Amino acid sequence: MPVVATERYGSLESWKYQLKDGVMEREKEGGDGGTTGKSIIGVFKSVFLPQGYPESVSGDYLQYQFWDTLQAFFSSLSGTLATQASLRGVGVGNQEATVAAATITWLLRDGTGMLGRIFFAWLKGNKLDSEAKKWRLVADVLNDIAMFMEILAPNFPTCFTLIVCSAGIFKSIVGVAGGATRAALTVHQARRDNMADISAKDGSQETLVNLAGLLVSLILIPLVTDNRLLTFVLFFLFTILHLFANYKAVRSVVMETLNEARLAIVLHQYLRDGLVLGPLEANHKEPVFLEFRRTVPIKLGVRLGEFVHTSEDLHLAMKNNHKPYLIGVKRGSVCVCLGPDASVCDEIRAVCQAVCLCTVLHPVSPLEGALKQLSMSHSNNHWELVHESHKLMDHIFQPFLKALEVAGWQTSRTLLDWNEWRVEWKKKSS
């Protein structure tokens, strides 16, 4: 029979229409089968996976969700142990405890947590997009620390309120960092602007995991009641598994947008051998542990006064520079002023130049190739180094930018951590 039409449901099902005696008959390709949703697997996919999966999500979606689901399960079990300890600490089961005292403790814990949430969002909110992987991992580490404090608190009755309030602050940070980085990862996973669907299905997956954790907790609670040693042993076991699953989850994320760390990795490889790493290789090399360093080697989007103090400084900053940004060195930090008309490509170029300067000023390994030549112009004069870096960018940036696009990197948007200062300066007359 001749095939007159075909149709498919994403990549899950394919059907064909054949003409028989003037009537169109519908037949599933590859064998008999029912309509979508009749099988158990079909129902499971429609309930817990975004519509159009796998085409509608990023390639790393399934691997990330697997490890994220696993860590949520172990976190749920640890949370049960922490909740039991908190309830025992406020007096549940103790006839001498009063309702008022327990209520005050609970309110103080929630109040300090609310203040911590506001303070952390103000202090670090702008870092959660550019360093989503690092803060996602930090959030879960802090969550484990907070639960450990809650389990420990009943053993120190005189400091119980202080300990649970401190734990509340940590959990508030977890709420902000975890929620914000989850949103950033959802934007990465969405391939059809389907962030809401992905977020909703992620909530369904988490709810299912919490239900499974609840069932296991019903078995655990009778075992750990009045057995503090077993409580601590199980908590540390769940914590180790939780952190391992979290590490595997953030390691599985392959983001195609450039932040400072990924751009530095790709640029260094390009200057070394002329090859541009793809998103998969660069993401595997990206550090996922937060570095608590006191100085910031690269400052993006700073005020002009950060490194320009005289007219001579301004003249030197504009020398060999025809781009809408100014760059300079101040106390070992590379500072970049961005003009209001700078494009995304200008931002990428500015960060590339800042990375080169930072590498020469703070080398962690022997310099090679173009960076070694750049370092030879250093001679304790930072402005000469900046001028030579402009020449280096004029030579390498356009080929590097084209190679980024060929390798699969997004160059229309970035996750570079720019501050909001924009500077307009008087250009030199020609």
C-alpha positions as CSV (number, residue, x, y, z in Angstrom):
1,M,0.0,0.0,0.0
2,P,1.4,3.5,-0.9
3,V,2.4,5.7,2.0
4,V,0.6,9.1,1.7
5,A,1.8,10.8,4.9
6,T,4.0,10.3,8.0
7,E,4.0,11.8,11.4
8,R,6.0,11.6,14.6
9,Y,5.7,12.6,18.2
10,G,9.1,14.1,18.9
11,S,11.6,11.2,18.7
12,L,9.4,8.8,20.6
13,E,7.0,7.5,18.0
14,S,6.6,7.5,14.2
15,W,3.5,6.7,12.3
16,K,2.6,6.4,8.6
17,Y,-0.7,6.7,6.7
18,Q,-1.4,4.3,3.9
19,L,-4.2,4.4,1.4
20,K,-6.3,1.2,1.2
21,D,-9.5,1.2,-0.9
22,G,-9.7,4.9,-0.7
23,V,-9.5,4.9,3.1
24,M,-6.4,6.2,5.0
25,E,-5.1,3.7,7.6
26,R,-2.7,4.7,10.4
27,E,0.1,2.3,11.3
28,K,3.0,2.6,13.7
29,E,6.4,2.3,12.1
30,G,8.7,-0.4,13.5
31,G,5.9,-2.6,14.7
32,D,2.5,-2.5,16.4
33,G,1.9,-0.2,19.3
34,G,-0.6,1.9,21.1
35,T,-1.0,5.6,21.3
36,T,1.3,7.7,23.4
37,G,0.8,7.3,27.1
38,K,-0.7,3.8,27.1
39,S,2.5,2.1,28.2
40,I,3.9,2.6,31.7
41,I,7.1,4.1,30.3
42,G,5.1,6.5,28.2
43,V,3.0,7.6,31.2
44,F,6.2,8.1,33.3
45,K,7.8,10.2,30.6
46,S,4.8,12.4,30.1
47,V,4.4,13.0,33.9
48,F,8.1,13.6,34.8
49,L,9.9,14.7,31.7
50,P,9.4,18.0,29.8
51,Q,7.3,17.8,26.6
52,G,9.4,17.1,23.6
53,Y,12.1,15.3,25.5
54,P,14.9,14.8,24.5
55,E,14.9,17.5,21.8
56,S,13.4,20.2,24.0
57,V,16.3,20.0,26.6
58,S,20.1,20.2,26.6
59,G,22.1,17.1,26.1
60,D,23.2,16.9,29.7
61,Y,19.7,17.0,31.1
62,L,19.2,13.3,31.9
63,Q,22.6,12.9,33.5
64,Y,22.2,16.0,35.6
65,Q,18.6,15.1,36.7
66,F,19.7,11.6,37.6
67,W,22.4,12.8,40.0
68,D,20.3,15.7,41.2
69,T,17.4,13.3,42.0
70,L,19.8,11.0,43.9
71,Q,21.2,13.9,46.0
72,A,17.7,15.1,46.8
73,F,16.9,11.6,48.1
74,F,19.8,11.5,50.5
75,S,19.2,15.1,51.5
76,S,15.6,14.2,52.4
77,L,16.8,11.4,54.7
78,S,19.4,13.6,56.4
79,G,16.6,16.2,56.8
80,T,14.5,13.7,58.6
81,L,17.2,13.1,61.1
82,A,17.8,16.8,61.6
83,T,14.1,17.5,62.0
84,Q,13.8,14.8,64.7
85,A,16.7,16.3,66.6
86,S,15.3,19.8,66.4
87,L,11.9,18.6,67.7
88,R,13.6,16.8,70.6
89,G,15.6,20.0,71.3
90,V,12.6,22.3,71.5
91,G,11.0,19.9,74.0
92,V,8.8,17.4,72.1
93,G,8.5,14.5,74.5
94,N,9.7,16.5,77.4
95,Q,7.0,17.2,80.0
96,E,9.1,20.1,81.5
97,A,9.2,22.0,78.2
98,T,6.7,24.8,77.5
99,V,4.9,25.6,74.3
100,A,5.9,29.3,74.6
101,A,9.6,28.4,74.9
102,A,9.5,26.1,71.9
103,T,7.5,28.8,69.9
104,I,10.0,31.5,70.7
105,T,13.0,29.3,69.6
106,W,11.2,28.4,66.4
107,L,10.4,32.1,65.7
108,L,14.0,33.2,66.4
109,R,15.3,30.5,64.0
110,D,12.9,31.6,61.2
111,G,13.6,35.3,61.9
112,T,17.4,35.0,61.7
113,G,17.0,32.9,58.6
114,M,14.9,35.6,56.9
115,L,17.6,38.3,57.7
116,G,20.3,35.9,56.4
117,R,18.3,35.4,53.1
118,I,18.1,39.1,52.5
119,F,21.7,39.8,53.4
120,F,23.1,37.0,51.2
121,A,21.0,37.9,48.2
122,W,22.3,41.5,48.4
123,L,25.9,40.4,48.9
124,K,26.2,37.6,46.4
125,G,23.1,37.6,44.2
126,N,25.0,38.9,41.1
127,K,27.5,36.0,41.3
128,L,24.9,33.2,41.1
129,D,24.5,33.4,37.3
130,S,28.2,33.5,36.4
131,E,29.3,30.8,38.9
132,A,26.1,28.7,39.1
133,K,28.0,25.4,39.4
134,K,30.2,26.6,42.3
135,W,27.3,28.1,44.3
136,R,25.1,25.1,43.6
137,L,27.7,22.9,45.3
138,V,28.3,25.5,48.1
139,A,24.5,25.5,48.8
140,D,24.4,21.8,49.4
141,V,27.5,21.8,51.5
142,L,26.0,24.5,53.7
143,N,22.7,22.6,53.9
144,D,24.6,19.6,55.2
145,I,26.4,21.8,57.8
146,A,23.1,23.3,58.9
147,M,21.5,19.8,59.4
148,F,24.6,18.6,61.3
149,M,24.2,21.6,63.6
150,E,20.5,20.8,64.2
151,I,21.4,17.2,65.0
152,L,24.1,18.4,67.4
153,A,22.1,21.1,69.0
154,P,20.1,18.9,71.5
155,N,23.4,17.8,73.0
156,F,24.1,21.4,74.1
157,P,20.9,22.6,75.8
158,T,22.3,25.9,77.0
159,C,23.3,26.9,73.4
160,F,20.4,25.3,71.6
161,T,18.8,28.5,70.4
162,L,22.1,30.0,69.2
163,I,22.9,26.8,67.3
164,V,19.5,26.4,65.6
165,C,19.5,30.1,64.7
166,S,23.0,29.8,63.1
167,A,21.7,26.7,61.2
168,G,18.7,28.8,60.1
169,I,21.1,31.4,58.6
170,F,22.9,28.7,56.7
171,K,19.6,27.2,55.4
172,S,18.5,30.7,54.3
173,I,21.7,30.9,52.2
174,V,20.9,27.5,50.8
175,G,17.4,28.6,49.8
176,V,18.7,31.7,47.9
177,A,21.8,30.0,46.3
178,G,20.0,26.7,45.6
179,G,16.9,28.3,44.1
180,A,18.8,30.9,42.0
181,T,21.4,28.5,40.6
182,R,18.6,26.0,39.8
183,A,16.9,28.8,37.8
184,A,20.2,29.5,36.0
185,L,20.6,25.8,35.1
186,T,17.0,25.7,33.9
187,V,17.7,28.5,31.5
188,H,20.7,26.4,30.2
189,Q,18.6,23.2,29.9
190,A,15.7,24.9,28.0
191,R,16.1,24.6,24.3
192,R,12.6,25.8,23.3
193,D,12.2,28.6,25.8
194,N,10.4,26.0,27.9
195,M,11.8,27.1,31.3
196,A,8.4,26.8,33.0
197,D,7.8,23.3,31.8
198,I,11.3,22.1,32.8
199,S,10.9,23.8,36.2
200,A,7.5,22.2,36.8
201,K,8.7,18.7,35.9
202,D,11.7,19.2,38.1
203,G,9.3,19.9,40.9
204,S,7.4,16.7,40.1
205,Q,10.7,14.7,40.2
206,E,11.6,16.3,43.5
207,T,8.2,15.6,45.0
208,L,8.5,11.9,43.9
209,V,11.9,11.7,45.5
210,N,10.6,13.3,48.7
211,L,7.8,10.7,48.8
212,A,10.3,7.9,48.5
213,G,12.4,9.6,51.2
214,L,9.3,9.8,53.4
215,L,8.7,6.1,53.1
216,V,12.3,5.2,54.0
217,S,12.1,7.7,56.9
218,L,9.2,5.9,58.3
219,I,11.5,2.9,58.7
220,L,14.4,4.9,60.0
221,I,12.7,6.9,62.7
222,P,11.9,3.9,65.0
223,L,15.6,2.8,64.6
224,V,17.3,6.1,65.5
225,T,14.9,7.2,68.2
226,D,17.0,7.5,71.4
227,N,20.0,6.1,69.6
228,R,22.3,9.1,69.0
229,L,25.2,7.0,67.8
230,L,23.2,5.5,65.0
231,T,21.8,8.9,64.1
232,F,25.3,10.3,63.6
233,V,26.5,7.3,61.7
234,L,23.5,7.4,59.3
235,F,23.8,11.2,58.9
236,F,27.4,11.0,57.9
237,L,26.7,8.2,55.5
238,F,23.8,10.1,53.9
239,T,26.0,13.3,53.8
240,I,28.8,11.6,52.0
241,L,26.5,10.1,49.4
242,H,24.7,13.5,49.1
243,L,27.9,15.4,48.4
244,F,29.2,12.8,46.0
245,A,25.9,13.0,44.0
246,N,26.0,16.8,44.0
247,Y,29.6,16.8,42.7
248,K,28.6,14.4,39.9
249,A,25.6,16.6,39.1
250,V,27.5,19.8,38.7
251,R,30.3,18.0,36.8
252,S,27.7,16.7,34.3
253,V,26.5,20.2,33.3
254,V,27.9,21.3,30.0
255,M,27.2,25.0,29.5
256,E,27.8,26.6,26.1
257,T,27.8,30.2,27.5
258,L,31.2,31.7,28.5
259,N,31.9,32.8,32.0
260,E,35.4,34.0,33.1
261,A,36.6,30.5,34.1
262,R,35.5,28.8,30.9
263,L,36.8,31.6,28.7
264,A,40.2,31.5,30.5
265,I,40.5,27.8,30.0
266,V,39.6,28.0,26.3
267,L,41.9,31.0,25.7
268,H,44.9,29.5,27.4
269,Q,44.5,26.3,25.2
270,Y,44.2,28.5,22.1
271,L,47.3,30.5,22.9
272,R,49.2,27.2,23.7
273,D,48.5,25.2,20.5
274,G,45.9,27.1,18.4
275,L,43.0,24.8,19.2
276,V,39.7,25.9,20.7
277,L,38.2,23.5,23.2
278,G,34.5,22.7,22.8
279,P,32.0,23.1,25.6
280,L,32.3,19.5,26.8
281,E,36.1,19.6,27.2
282,A,36.1,23.1,28.8
283,N,33.3,22.3,31.2
284,H,35.2,19.2,32.4
285,K,38.2,21.3,33.2
286,E,36.2,24.1,34.9
287,P,36.8,24.2,38.7
288,V,33.5,23.7,40.6
289,F,34.8,24.5,44.1
290,L,34.5,28.0,45.3
291,E,37.8,29.8,46.0
292,F,37.7,32.1,49.0
293,R,40.5,34.4,48.0
294,R,41.0,37.9,49.4
295,T,42.1,39.7,46.3
296,V,40.3,39.8,42.9
297,P,42.8,39.6,40.0
298,I,40.2,40.7,37.4
299,K,37.6,43.4,38.0
300,L,35.1,44.0,35.3
301,G,32.9,47.1,34.8
302,V,34.8,49.3,37.4
303,R,34.7,53.1,37.8
304,L,37.3,55.0,35.8
305,G,38.9,56.2,39.0
306,E,39.9,52.7,39.9
307,F,43.1,52.9,37.8
308,V,43.0,56.3,36.1
309,H,44.0,59.2,38.4
310,T,45.7,61.8,36.1
311,S,45.4,63.0,32.5
312,E,48.6,61.1,31.8
313,D,47.0,57.9,33.0
314,L,44.0,58.5,30.7
315,H,46.3,59.1,27.8
316,L,48.2,55.9,28.5
317,A,44.9,53.9,28.8
318,M,43.8,55.0,25.4
319,K,47.2,54.3,23.7
320,N,46.9,51.6,21.0
321,N,43.3,51.2,22.0
322,H,40.4,51.7,19.6
323,K,37.8,49.6,21.4
324,P,34.9,50.8,23.7
325,Y,36.7,49.8,26.9
326,L,39.7,50.9,28.9
327,I,42.0,48.5,30.7
328,G,44.7,49.0,33.4
329,V,46.5,47.5,36.3
330,K,46.0,48.6,39.9
331,R,47.7,46.9,42.9
332,G,48.0,43.6,41.0
333,S,44.4,43.6,39.8
334,V,43.4,44.0,36.2
335,C,40.6,46.6,35.9
336,V,38.3,47.1,32.9
337,C,36.1,50.1,32.3
338,L,33.4,49.4,29.8
339,G,31.9,52.0,27.4
340,P,28.1,52.3,27.0
341,D,28.2,51.2,23.4
342,A,30.2,48.0,23.9
343,S,28.9,44.9,22.2
344,V,29.0,41.3,23.5
345,C,32.1,40.7,21.3
346,D,33.8,43.7,22.9
347,E,33.0,42.3,26.3
348,I,34.6,38.9,25.3
349,R,37.6,40.7,23.9
350,A,38.1,42.8,27.0
351,V,37.9,39.7,29.3
352,C,40.4,37.8,27.0
353,Q,42.8,40.7,27.3
354,A,42.3,40.9,31.1
355,V,43.0,37.1,31.3
356,C,46.2,37.5,29.3
357,L,47.4,40.4,31.6
358,C,46.4,38.5,34.7
359,T,48.3,35.4,33.6
360,V,51.4,37.4,32.9
361,L,51.2,39.3,36.2
362,H,50.3,36.2,38.3
363,P,51.8,33.1,36.4
364,V,51.0,29.8,38.0
365,S,53.1,27.8,35.4
366,P,55.9,28.7,32.9
367,L,54.5,31.0,30.2
368,E,54.6,29.8,26.6
369,G,54.1,31.3,23.1
370,A,52.3,34.6,22.9
371,L,52.0,35.0,26.6
372,K,55.8,34.6,27.0
373,Q,56.4,37.3,24.4
374,L,53.9,39.5,26.2
375,S,55.7,39.0,29.5
376,M,59.0,40.2,28.0
377,S,57.4,43.7,27.7
378,H,56.7,43.8,31.4
379,S,59.8,45.5,32.8
380,N,57.9,46.8,35.8
381,N,55.9,49.2,33.6
382,H,52.3,48.0,33.6
383,W,51.2,50.5,31.0
384,E,53.7,49.1,28.5
385,L,52.3,45.6,29.2
386,V,48.7,46.9,28.6
387,H,49.8,48.5,25.3
388,E,51.4,45.3,24.1
389,S,48.3,43.4,25.1
390,H,46.2,45.6,22.8
391,K,48.5,44.6,19.9
392,L,48.1,40.9,20.9
393,M,44.3,41.2,20.9
394,D,44.4,42.9,17.5
395,H,46.3,39.9,16.1
396,I,44.5,37.0,17.7
397,F,41.0,38.0,18.7
398,Q,39.0,37.7,15.4
399,P,40.4,34.2,14.6
400,F,39.7,33.2,18.2
401,L,36.1,34.5,18.1
402,K,35.4,32.6,14.8
403,A,36.9,29.5,16.3
404,L,34.6,29.8,19.4
405,E,31.5,29.9,17.2
406,V,32.7,26.9,15.2
407,A,33.4,24.9,18.4
408,G,29.8,25.4,19.5
409,W,30.2,28.3,22.0
410,Q,27.5,31.0,22.3
411,T,28.9,34.4,21.4
412,S,25.6,36.3,21.4
413,R,25.3,36.2,25.2
414,T,27.7,35.5,28.0
415,L,27.8,34.9,31.8
416,L,30.7,37.3,32.4
417,D,30.4,39.0,35.7
418,W,30.3,42.7,34.7
419,N,29.5,45.4,37.2
420,E,27.1,48.2,36.2
421,W,29.5,51.1,35.8
422,R,29.7,52.4,32.2
423,V,32.2,55.2,31.3
424,E,32.3,57.7,28.5
425,W,35.6,59.3,27.7
426,K,36.8,61.9,25.2
427,K,38.4,60.1,22.3
428,K,41.7,61.4,21.0
429,S,41.3,63.6,18.0
430,S,42.8,62.2,14.8
